[in-house]
Amino acid sequence: MPDNNKEIALERKTRYQLYGWILFIVCAILFIAASIIDREPLVFVGSILFLLACFFFLIPLIGSYRKGKSDS
């Protein structure tokens, strides 16, 4: 039974991390839109890099989340 509680806590933590990264991606998209409207190329490049970095951090998180789901 205690192992089940640890698994639930880990799954909840992973889910919150996933939600956080999704919010970061939404922010990056909004920054990209703002940079296009304001015609700021440096902000645009920085926003694209930020978006790519978010995806790189998200890939292993999704992989571990799917792996945890398939184990149960």
C-alpha positions as CSV (number, residue, x, y, z in Angstrom):
1,M,0.0,0.0,0.0
2,P,2.8,2.5,0.8
3,D,4.3,2.0,-2.7
4,N,0.9,2.8,-4.2
5,N,0.9,6.2,-2.4
6,K,4.4,6.9,-3.7
7,E,3.4,6.1,-7.2
8,I,0.4,8.4,-7.0
9,A,2.5,11.2,-5.6
10,L,5.1,10.7,-8.3
11,E,2.3,10.7,-11.0
12,R,0.8,13.9,-9.6
13,K,4.2,15.6,-9.5
14,T,4.9,14.6,-13.1
15,R,1.4,15.8,-14.2
16,Y,2.0,19.2,-12.6
17,Q,5.4,19.5,-14.3
18,L,3.7,18.6,-17.6
19,Y,1.1,21.4,-17.0
20,G,3.9,23.8,-16.1
21,W,5.8,23.1,-19.3
22,I,2.6,23.5,-21.4
23,L,2.1,26.9,-19.8
24,F,5.7,27.8,-20.7
25,I,5.0,26.8,-24.3
26,V,1.9,29.0,-24.4
27,C,3.9,31.9,-23.1
28,A,6.6,31.3,-25.8
29,I,3.9,31.3,-28.5
30,L,2.6,34.6,-27.1
31,F,6.1,36.1,-27.0
32,I,6.5,35.1,-30.7
33,A,3.2,36.7,-31.6
34,A,4.2,39.9,-29.8
35,S,7.5,40.0,-31.4
36,I,5.9,39.6,-34.9
37,I,3.4,42.4,-34.1
38,D,6.2,44.7,-32.8
39,R,8.6,43.7,-35.5
40,E,11.4,42.8,-33.0
41,P,13.7,40.3,-34.7
42,L,15.9,39.7,-31.6
43,V,12.8,39.0,-29.4
44,F,11.5,36.7,-32.1
45,V,14.7,34.7,-32.2
46,G,14.9,34.5,-28.4
47,S,11.3,33.4,-28.3
48,I,11.9,30.6,-30.8
49,L,14.9,29.4,-28.9
50,F,12.8,29.5,-25.7
51,L,10.1,27.5,-27.4
52,L,12.6,24.9,-28.6
53,A,14.1,24.6,-25.1
54,C,10.7,24.0,-23.7
55,F,10.1,21.1,-26.1
56,F,13.6,19.7,-25.3
57,F,12.7,19.7,-21.6
58,L,9.2,18.3,-22.3
59,I,10.3,15.3,-24.4
60,P,11.8,13.2,-21.5
61,L,9.0,14.2,-19.2
62,I,6.4,12.9,-21.7
63,G,8.5,9.8,-22.2
64,S,8.6,9.0,-18.5
65,Y,4.9,9.9,-18.1
66,R,3.9,7.4,-20.9
67,K,6.3,4.8,-19.5
68,G,4.6,5.1,-16.1
69,K,1.1,4.8,-17.6
70,S,2.0,1.7,-19.6
71,D,3.4,0.0,-16.4
72,S,0.1,0.1,-14.6
